Structure formats: C-alpha cells, structure tokens
Amino acid sequence: MAEGVLSPGVNLEAFSQAIAAIQALRSSVTRVFDCLKDGMRNKETLEGREKSFVACFQESLHSVSRDLSELERLSNLVGKPSENHPLHNSGLLSLDPVQDKTPLYSQLLQAYKWSNKKAYFSAKVQHILEFMIVSLVMGWKVCTKTD
C-alpha cells in the first residue's frame, strides 16, 4: 500500500491533520463553555466584568469558528472512501469477527431493505391517492359498476 494513503481515495496525512483539527475544535468548544461557566467573575467593577466576559466569549467563539473552518477544509482533502458496501461506512460492520454474537450488520441490512421497500410502496400509494383526489375533484367516477 502506498505511503500516505489509508485506502483508495483517502489521504492519510490529511486524515491525521483532520483528527488534530477535531481535537483543537473540542478544546475550543470547551473554552467556550468554561467562559460561560466562569461568567463575570474576578473583576472589581460591573463594567470591567462585562467587558472581560464579552472579550473572552468573543475570542472563544472566534476560535471555534476558525477550528471548524479548518476541519471543513481538511475534510475535503481527506477524500471519499470506496463505496464497496451498500451501507457505506456501516457496511464495515460486516467485517466484525464476532458477528455470530452481535447480529448488528444483518439487522442493519434488514432495516435498510425495509426502508427501501417502505419508500417504494409509499410512493405508489402517493400516486394512487393523487389520482383519487384528482378524480374526486374533477367529478370522474373511478370505479363504475353498472348493474
């Protein structure tokens, strides 16, 4: 396997940088909540406390915004994994060596198939109902039975 590539289409160096960016983003978010938790403490005057709090909060939010932008940039560099599995990343559950004890992948696959069937049949029902509504509005007789 070529150095710097995790799997076909995935850049390992960008992947590593993205993990570091996630850690930086988590730290930034923690600083935001720490700033909110501390509030307006440690200043003598109310005006000084307000200014200090607002400055701390703005800097923390700016840091979160900067780290999030960096993470979005790196996520585009990482690339897309190959789509060999019908459920994308969830398809990797099929590689679980203890599949006998945890039938998670088979249950997920059944839910995926059921969801596709549900979407198919609901689209059919929608078309039938639309036809019925149009028929009623236009005064057409959908089913006529002559005796």
Buried (B, 14 or more C-beta within 10 A) or exposed (E): EEEEBBEEEBBBBBBBBBEEBBEBBEEBBEBBEEBEEEEBEEEEEEEEBEEBBEEBBEBBBEBBEEBBEBBEEBBEEBBEBEEEBEBEEBBEBBEEEEEEEEEBBEEBBEEBEEEEEEEEEEEEEEEEEEEEEEEEEEEEEEEEEEE
